Amino acid sequence: MKLRDILGTLPSGQVATLGADEFRKLCRDQYIMHEGERKRREIARKRLAYYYDDGSRYLSEVVEKIFKNQRVREWRRELIPFANYQNLTRRIVREISTVYAEPAIRRIKGKAANEGYKDFQRAIMLDNRMRRCNRMLNLLNEVLLQFRFRASGAPVVDVITPDHFWAIAHPSDPTEFVGAIIEQVPSGDHVNPQQPHYLVLAAEENYSLDKNFHVVAKHEHGWPFVPAILAHREAREDRLLDSTSGNDLVSAHENIALLNILMLKSQKAGTKLAYATGDTSRMARDQPMDDESLLEAPEGVSFSTLDLGTDPNSYILAARAVIKQIAANYGIAESTFDLSYQATSGFEIELKRVGLREMRREQIADYRPLERSLAQLQSDILTRSGSPMAFTTNGWAIAFGEVDTPTEPMSKLLWFEKLERMGLANRIEFYLWMNPEATQREAEAAVEGNLDLRIELMRKFQSENPGIMSPGDGNQPQPRDSDKDDGEDS
C-alpha cells in the first residue's frame, strides 16, 4: 500500500487517499514544522554537540540560566573553552557501545556465495557502519539505517541521526513505522527553493519535497517495503521516537562542565590580595609591589592581606560524586571509569566489568534481529536492482566478536587446542580469527602450507639426526630366540 493511502486510513478502516495539498499539509504541520518535533530535534543536536566537543553554545546557555549578574556571567563565559577537557558523554557512550568492538562474522549458505558476501561487507564497511549505529543508538535512542546507491553506483549504509529525520507512524498505530522524512537541504551559493530539501521514504514510491513542502519529484521503485530500517535502543509503547531517555547523561555532562568552570574561576581569582588601611593621602602612588623593591608608607598606614583562595578539592569531590553516580546508571564501576584498578589481575578487570558485559549481552540480543533485517533489506534491494553484488539470505548467520579479558598467549593457545580436540572448532577458523581480512581459501591454503612445511622439516630433521628407533640404523630391538620359537610354533 502506498504512503498516501496509509495516511488516509480512517478509524473505521476505510481508505481515503490523501490529495497533494493534504499530503503537503500533513508533512508540514504534523512533522517538519511541528513544535514538539522541533524540540525533539534540538535535544538530539545538543547530545551530538556534547559528543563531538561542540557544546560551548549550550554551556553558555547553562551559565545564562544560573547566574543573574551580567558581569558574573561574562567572567564565567570566558572560561567555557577551557572547561571542556572532560567529555563525559563520549566516554560513557563508548564504554557501553562494545557490540562491535571486535568484527562480527556474517555467513550465508554456499562457499562461493559467502566469499562474495564478504566482499560486499568490505565494500560498504559494514562493521564500521554498525559500530557507529551502536554508539548513536546509545546516545540518541533511535537511528535510521538507509541502504542506497551513491551517484557512482556504489552501495552505502547511511546511519541517520534523529536530528535529520522524522518517523512517520500509521494513523491507527503510533508504533508502526510506515515511512520517514529525511532532511536533505542542498548546500552551495545558488540554492533554489524549488530544489529538493526533503526526501520521503515509503513503500512502493519515494517523494522529494521542496523548501515549501511541495512534491517536486516522485520515484516509483515498486518495492513493497520501506527502503530503510528504524532502529531503537529500547522501543516505546506509545510512540516511535524517544527523546527523553538519556537525559541523565546530558545533565551529568553539564554538571561536570559547570564545576570545571567554577573551579577555574576560583583558581584564577584565588590569590592573596594586599590592602592598606589608615591615612593614605600622603602615600606615594604607583609604587611597585614586589619582593625586590621597598614599599614606602607614611606613619599610620598599615598593610594586611585578604585571602581569596578556594580549595579546589571541593570541586573535585563534587565532580567525582557526579561521575560515580552517572557511571553507576550505566553499569560502570568508578575504578573502571577512572582507570584506577590494577591491571595485573585479569580476574579483577573482569569482575569490575560485569555490568558492562551484561549490558553487551542484552544489546547483542537486540542487534541480532536488527542485523538479520538489514541483511534482508540489502538482499532485496540488490536483487531487485540487478546488482552484481546481489546475494540471498539462505543460511544467514552472525557471530558477534568476543571482547576478551587480557590473558597470556599460552592460555589462549591451550583454549584453542581444547576446542579443536572437542570438535568445536578447527585450525582454519583460528586462522580466520587471527587474520580477519583473509578469505576461506587463503586460510585453507595457509594452514595446509604450514602443515606441509612442518612435515618437510620433520623429515629433514630425522634424516640428519637418526635416532635409536629409526628404521635401518641397526639399533632396532631384535626379537629373542624364545620369541622366535614361540612365533614358529604359533
Secondary structure, DSSP 8 states (H G I E B T S, - for coil): --HHHHHTB-TTS-B----HHHHHHHIIIIIIT-HHHHHHHHHHHHHHHHHTT--HHHHHHHHHHH--SHHHHHHHHTTGGGS----HHHHHHHHH--TTSS--EEE-SSHHHHHHHHHHHHHHTHHHHHHHHHHHHHHHSEEEEEEEE-TTS-EEEEEE-GGGEEEEEETTEEEEEEEEEEE----SS---TTS--EEEEESS-EEEE-TTS-EEEEE----SS-SEEEEESS--SS-S---STTHHHHHHHHHHHHHHHHHHHHHHH-SEEEEEES--TTS-SS---STTS-----TT-EEEEEE----THHHHHHHHHHHHHHHHHTT--HHHHTT-S-TT-HHHHHHHTHHHHHHHHHHHHHHHHHHHHHHHHHHHHHHHTT-TT----TT-EEE---------HHHHHHHHHHHHHTTS--HHHHHHHH-TT--HHHHHHHHHHHHHHHHHHHHHHHHHS--TTSTTSS-S----HHHHHHHHH-
